[in-house]
Amino acid sequence: MSELFDAVDALVASRSPLPAPGERRRLRLAHGLTLDEVASALQVRRATVSGWEAGRTEPRPPERDAYARLLGSLARLYPAPDP
């Protein structure tokens, strides 16, 4: 039974919430990070991060979880401006 619950937990974790693509870019730029820096930290190509920010592609595990963690930390530092 534990394996079943572990599989469900892994499925939920594989969909770590991410902000909208434009917000991903805003957060990166607010902290002064380059695409290359983010790509290096996540061990992906620069074009991959660019695709995530443009909304052309979505990250998959395990990079998705790490990217969600990065963006969550940046969102706490740089909250979205009020409209």
C-alpha positions, 0 to 999 in steps of 0.5 A: 500500500505504501508504494501506491501512496508513494506513486501518488505523492510523486505524481502530485510533486511532478506538477509543482505550480509555476507562475505564468511564463511572463512572470517567470521572466520578470522574476529572473530579471528582477533578481538580475539573473541571466538565462545562462545562470538559470540554465546552468543552475538547473543543468539545462540549455539556455534555450530550454529556459527561454522556452519556459519563459516564452510559454513554448514548453513546460519543464518536466521533473526533476527540473520542474521542481527545482525551477518552481523552487527558484521561482517561489523564492524569487516571488517572495523577494519580488512580489508582483506589482499591484495592477 
